[in-house]
Amino acid sequence: MFVSELSRKFTQTYKQYRLMSVNIVKVDNKRQLKTFIRFNYELYKGNPYFVPDLYEDTVNTLRKDRNAAFEFCEADYFLAYRDGKPVGRIAAIINHRANETWNKKAARFGWVDFIDDNEVVDALFATAENWARERGMTEIEGPFGFTDLDAEGMLIKGFDRLGTMATIYNHPYYPEHMQRMGYVKEVDWIEYLMNVPEQRWEKAVRVSAIVERKYQLRVAKFKSRAEVAKRYGKDFFNLINECYSELYGYSKLSDRQIKQYIKMYIPFIDLRLAAFIVDKDDNLVALGVSIFSLAEALRKAKGRLFPFGWWHIVKALFIKHPKRLDFLLVAVKPEYQSKGAFAVIFNHLLGNFIEMGLEDVESNPELEDNKKMLSQWDDFEKDQHKRRRAFKKKL
């Protein structure tokens, strides 16, 4: 009895010591922010499926003086240390605009990574949850970024598949810890890997021609990306605001964000991999944008542009492109969604994909209940190879 009681007290003391030995530090300077960003690069070193995000882009996203989302968001970032070594990270975020839109008091967690250790995970999430409670929030959900243009969703299927630049990769033990801590499913996204056919589908060609003629639609032509930005830059993101407004958790992009994203994203669009559909008055009514897969380029660059990482990115985008594409987004005005505008987008792009000798396409995440979008992939030979999840917890 004495030995058993002694053993129990020793176990309790050991657990308390281990929890106390996890030191949570709020990120307050550039050096700590660098450690925060680079933590997952170290955690996944040698993992053949992990694709690092671009360090310079992540700095711009997380710095409050550079990200326009801080007009309506607040956030803090935390690092977990043990014995002076970083063992985890988490961002605690509140998107006030999203909360107003969806009538809730929710905090978000994002940029979350950790070693497989209960005490480390518990300390990280306790910090984010307490941060949320202190600000009057009644629930916490994630992983999310500031807006839908940030990576979101924890991988729960597809751990043995190469990631993409637009998604999060994580170890299989992550969702196990979420369930252990009482987090439950909020929503899932699914992803497809699709084969590019050897020739255009007759059905797509026929339907596209009918839709273009009936509704006086056409694919806009451009001489440069600068022309895209000038003619349709604002319309591009206004269309996204309109089309995505009913999708889970979406918060409208502000004018400042739109200006920021025009500079960030449009210069990297390959005009062969994008379709801008306009009506007879040159109004933008639909668009589809894809990009050459940068997964291997980012791995070779180790997530950095400098000193030499830029070469791998430039090579993949403009010199010797990969045979795989990432489909980044599709947006169609609501009044055209049932009129076949999707067919115009895919018929145009598919012709270019085939002509360029591309082999497969990553759909990137689509909400599992977004039946209209998911149905657009029905004609492809595909593999539903990944699934990711947003978790939530009442506070």
C-alpha positions in Angstrom: 0.0 0.0 0.0 2.8 2.4 1.0 4.7 1.6 -2.3 1.6 2.1 -4.4 0.8 5.5 -2.7 4.4 6.5 -3.2 4.3 5.5 -6.8 1.1 7.5 -7.3 2.6 10.7 -5.7 5.7 10.3 -7.7 3.7 10.1 -11.0 1.7 13.2 -10.1 4.8 15.1 -9.2 6.5 14.0 -12.4 3.6 15.1 -14.5 3.4 18.5 -12.8 7.2 18.9 -13.3 6.9 18.1 -16.9 4.0 20.6 -17.4 6.0 23.3 -15.5 9.0 22.5 -17.6 7.1 23.6 -20.7 7.7 27.4 -20.9 5.3 29.4 -23.1 6.7 32.6 -24.6 4.8 35.3 -26.4 6.4 36.4 -29.6 7.5 40.0 -29.1 10.4 40.6 -31.5 11.8 39.7 -34.9 14.1 37.0 -33.6 11.2 35.2 -31.9 9.1 35.6 -35.0 11.8 34.0 -37.1 11.9 31.1 -34.6 8.1 30.9 -34.7 8.1 30.7 -38.5 11.0 28.3 -38.9 9.9 25.9 -36.2 7.9 23.6 -38.5 10.8 23.6 -41.0 12.9 21.9 -38.3 10.0 19.7 -37.1 9.6 18.2 -40.6 13.2 18.2 -41.7 13.7 15.1 -43.8 9.9 14.4 -44.2 9.3 13.6 -47.9 5.8 15.0 -48.0 6.2 18.3 -46.2 6.2 21.5 -48.4 7.5 24.6 -46.5 5.7 27.8 -46.9 7.6 30.7 -48.3 9.4 32.4 -45.4 9.1 35.9 -46.8 5.4 35.6 -47.4 4.8 34.3 -43.9 6.6 37.2 -42.4 4.4 39.6 -44.4 1.3 37.7 -43.2 2.2 37.6 -39.5 3.6 41.1 -39.1 0.9 43.5 -38.0 2.4 46.4 -39.9 2.3 44.5 -43.2 -1.0 42.5 -43.3 -4.1 44.5 -44.2 -6.2 41.8 -42.3 -5.2 43.5 -39.1 -7.8 46.2 -39.9 -10.3 43.8 -38.5 -8.2 41.0 -36.8 -6.1 40.8 -33.7 -3.6 38.1 -32.9 -0.7 36.9 -30.8 1.8 34.2 -31.4 3.2 31.8 -28.8 6.2 29.5 -28.7 6.6 26.5 -26.4 10.0 25.7 -25.0 11.5 22.8 -23.1 15.0 22.9 -21.8 15.6 26.0 -23.8 14.6 24.3 -27.1 11.4 25.2 -29.1 9.0 22.3 -29.1 5.8 23.9 -30.4 4.0 27.0 -31.7 0.5 28.4 -32.0 -1.2 31.6 -33.2 -4.3 32.9 -31.4 -6.5 35.0 -33.7 -9.8 36.8 -33.7 -11.3 37.8 -37.0 -13.9 40.4 -35.8 -15.4 40.8 -39.3 -16.0 37.0 -39.6 -17.6 37.0 -36.1 -19.9 39.8 -37.1 -20.8 38.1 -40.4 -21.6 34.7 -38.8 -22.9 36.1 -35.5 -20.5 34.3 -33.1 -17.7 34.9 -30.7 -15.0 32.6 -32.0 -11.3 32.8 -31.7 -9.1 30.9 -34.2 -5.9 28.9 -33.7 -3.5 28.7 -36.6 0.2 28.1 -37.5 0.1 25.3 -35.0 2.8 22.7 -34.7 4.2 20.6 -31.9 6.1 17.5 -30.9 4.2 14.4 -29.9 3.9 15.3 -26.2 0.7 15.7 -24.2 2.2 18.4 -21.9 3.5 20.5 -24.8 0.2 20.3 -26.6 -1.9 21.0 -23.5 0.3 24.0 -22.6 0.0 25.5 -26.1 -3.8 25.1 -26.4 -4.4 26.2 -22.8 -2.6 29.4 -23.7 -4.6 30.0 -26.8 -7.9 29.2 -25.1 -7.2 31.5 -22.1 -6.2 34.2 -24.6 -9.6 33.8 -26.2 -11.5 33.8 -22.9 -9.8 37.0 -21.8 -11.2 38.6 -24.9 -14.8 37.4 -24.4 -14.8 34.6 -26.9 -17.0 31.6 -26.3 -15.4 29.1 -28.7 -12.2 28.4 -30.5 -11.7 26.8 -33.9 -9.1 26.0 -36.4 -6.6 25.7 -37.8 -7.4 28.9 -39.7 -5.5 31.9 -40.8 -6.7 35.5 -40.8 -8.8 35.0 -44.0 -9.7 32.2 -46.4 -6.7 33.1 -48.5 -4.5 31.7 -45.8 -4.0 27.9 -45.4 -6.6 26.2 -43.3 -7.6 22.8 -42.1 -5.7 20.0 -40.3 -4.7 17.0 -42.4 -6.6 13.9 -41.3 -6.0 11.8 -44.5 -3.2 11.8 -47.0 -0.1 11.9 -44.7 1.8 9.9 -47.4 1.0 12.4 -50.2 3.1 15.4 -51.2 1.6 18.6 -49.9 1.0 21.8 -51.8 2.1 25.4 -51.3 -1.5 26.4 -50.4 -2.1 23.8 -47.8 -1.0 22.7 -44.3 1.0 19.4 -43.8 1.0 17.8 -40.3 1.9 14.6 -38.6 -0.8 11.9 -38.1 -0.6 12.5 -34.3 -2.0 16.0 -34.6 -5.8 15.1 -34.9 -5.3 12.5 -32.2 -4.3 15.2 -29.8 -7.2 17.4 -30.9 -9.7 14.6 -30.0 -7.9 13.9 -26.7 -8.4 17.6 -25.7 -12.1 17.5 -26.5 -12.1 19.3 -29.9 -14.7 18.1 -32.3 -15.3 18.3 -36.1 -16.5 21.6 -37.4 -16.1 21.0 -41.1 -14.0 19.0 -43.6 -12.4 19.8 -46.9 -11.6 17.2 -49.5 -9.0 17.2 -52.2 -8.6 15.4 -55.5 -5.6 14.4 -57.6 -6.9 14.3 -61.2 -5.4 13.1 -64.4 -5.3 15.4 -67.4 -6.9 13.6 -70.3 -5.2 13.2 -73.6 -7.7 15.2 -75.5 -10.6 17.6 -74.8 -14.0 16.2 -73.9 -16.6 16.5 -76.7 -19.2 17.3 -74.1 -17.2 20.2 -72.7 -16.5 21.6 -76.1 -20.2 21.4 -77.1 -21.6 22.8 -73.8 -19.0 25.6 -73.8 -19.9 26.7 -77.3 -23.6 26.7 -76.5 -23.1 28.7 -73.2 -20.8 31.3 -74.9 -23.3 31.8 -77.7 -26.5 31.8 -75.6 -25.2 34.2 -72.8 -22.7 36.2 -75.0 -19.8 35.1 -72.8 -16.1 34.9 -74.0 -12.7 34.2 -72.6 -10.8 37.5 -72.1 -7.4 37.8 -73.8 -4.5 39.6 -72.3 -1.0 40.6 -73.5 0.5 40.8 -70.0 -0.2 40.2 -66.3 0.0 44.0 -65.8 -3.0 44.3 -68.1 -4.9 41.8 -66.0 -4.2 43.8 -62.9 -5.2 47.0 -64.5 -8.4 45.8 -66.2 -9.7 43.2 -63.7 -7.5 43.3 -60.5 -10.3 44.7 -58.3 -13.0 42.8 -60.1 -11.0 39.6 -59.5 -11.2 39.9 -55.7 -14.7 41.5 -55.7 -15.9 38.4 -57.6 -14.3 36.2 -54.9 -16.1 38.2 -52.2 -19.4 37.8 -54.0 -19.0 34.1 -54.8 -17.5 32.9 -51.5 -19.8 34.9 -49.2 -22.0 32.0 -48.3 -19.1 29.5 -47.7 -18.2 28.4 -44.2 -16.4 31.1 -42.2 -15.7 33.5 -45.1 -15.0 37.1 -44.2 -15.2 39.8 -46.9 -11.8 41.1 -48.2 -11.4 44.8 -47.5 -10.3 47.4 -50.2 -6.9 47.5 -48.6 -6.6 43.7 -48.7 -7.6 43.7 -52.3 -4.9 46.2 -53.2 -2.4 44.1 -51.3 -3.4 40.8 -53.0 -3.4 42.4 -56.5 0.3 43.1 -55.9 1.0 39.8 -54.2 -0.7 37.3 -56.5 -1.5 38.6 -60.0 2.2 39.1 -61.0 2.6 35.3 -60.6 -0.4 34.3 -62.8 0.6 32.3 -65.9 -2.0 33.5 -68.5 -2.1 30.1 -70.0 -3.3 28.6 -66.7 -6.0 31.2 -66.0 -9.4 31.8 -67.5 -11.3 35.1 -67.2 -14.8 34.9 -68.5 -16.5 38.2 -69.4 -20.0 39.1 -70.7 -20.8 41.3 -73.7 -20.1 44.4 -71.7 -16.6 43.2 -70.5 -17.9 42.6 -67.0 -16.0 39.7 -65.2 -18.5 37.0 -64.5 -16.3 33.9 -63.8 -12.7 33.0 -63.4 -10.5 30.0 -62.8 -6.8 30.2 -61.8 -4.2 27.4 -61.5 -0.4 27.5 -61.1 2.4 25.1 -61.7 3.1 23.1 -58.6 5.7 24.7 -56.5 6.0 21.8 -54.1 9.3 20.5 -55.2 10.7 24.0 -55.8 9.8 25.1 -52.3 11.4 22.0 -50.9 14.6 22.7 -52.8 14.6 26.3 -51.7 13.9 25.3 -48.1 11.2 27.9 -48.0 13.5 30.8 -48.6 13.8 33.2 -51.6 17.3 34.2 -50.6 20.1 33.8 -51.2 19.4 31.2 -53.9 15.9 29.8 -53.3 14.4 32.3 -55.8 16.0 30.3 -58.7 14.0 27.2 -57.9 10.8 29.2 -57.9 11.5 31.1 -61.1 12.6 27.9 -62.8 9.4 26.1 -61.9 7.2 29.0 -62.9 8.8 30.3 -66.1 11.6 28.0 -67.4 11.1 24.2 -66.9 7.7 23.8 -65.4 6.5 20.7 -63.5 4.0 18.3 -65.0 1.6 18.9 -62.1 -0.7 21.8 -61.5 -2.4 23.3 -58.4 -5.9 24.5 -59.1 -6.1 27.5 -56.8 -9.6 28.8 -57.2 -12.8 29.0 -59.2 -15.4 31.7 -58.9 -18.6 32.1 -60.9 -21.2 34.8 -60.3 -24.3 33.2 -58.7 -26.6 34.0 -61.7 -24.2 32.1 -64.0 -23.6 29.1 -61.8 -26.5 27.1 -63.2 -25.9 28.3 -66.8 -22.8 26.4 -67.6 -20.1 29.0 -67.0 -18.0 26.3 -65.4 -17.8 24.5 -68.7 -16.4 27.6 -70.4 -13.6 27.8 -67.8 -12.7 24.2 -67.9 -12.9 23.8 -71.7 -10.5 26.7 -72.1 -8.1 25.6 -69.5 -8.2 21.9 -70.4 -7.1 22.7 -73.9 -4.1 24.6 -72.6 -3.2 21.8 -70.1 -3.2 19.2 -72.9 -1.2 21.4 -75.2 1.4 22.0 -72.5 1.8 18.3 -71.8 0.6 18.5 -68.2 -0.2 15.2 -66.5 -2.2 15.9 -63.3 -4.0 18.5 -61.3 -4.4 19.0 -57.5 -7.8 20.4 -56.8 -6.7 21.8 -53.4 -9.3 21.9 -50.6 -13.0 22.1 -51.3 -15.6 22.1 -48.6 -17.3 18.7 -48.4 -20.8 20.3 -48.6 -19.9 22.5 -51.6 -21.7 20.2 -54.0 -21.7 22.6 -56.9 -17.9 22.9 -56.9 -17.2 19.2 -56.3 -19.5 18.2 -59.1 -17.3 20.1 -61.6 -14.6 17.4 -61.2 -17.0 14.5 -62.0 -15.7 13.9 -65.5 -12.1 13.7 -64.4 -10.3 10.4 -63.6 -9.4 11.2 -60.0 -8.3 10.1 -56.6 -9.8 11.6 -53.5 -6.4 11.5 -51.8 -6.5 14.0 -48.9 -9.0 15.2 -46.3 -8.5 18.0 -43.8 -10.6 19.2 -40.9 -11.4 22.3 -38.9 -11.9 21.5 -35.2 -13.8 23.5 -32.6 -14.2 23.6 -28.8 -16.6 25.5 -26.5 -14.8 27.7 -24.0 
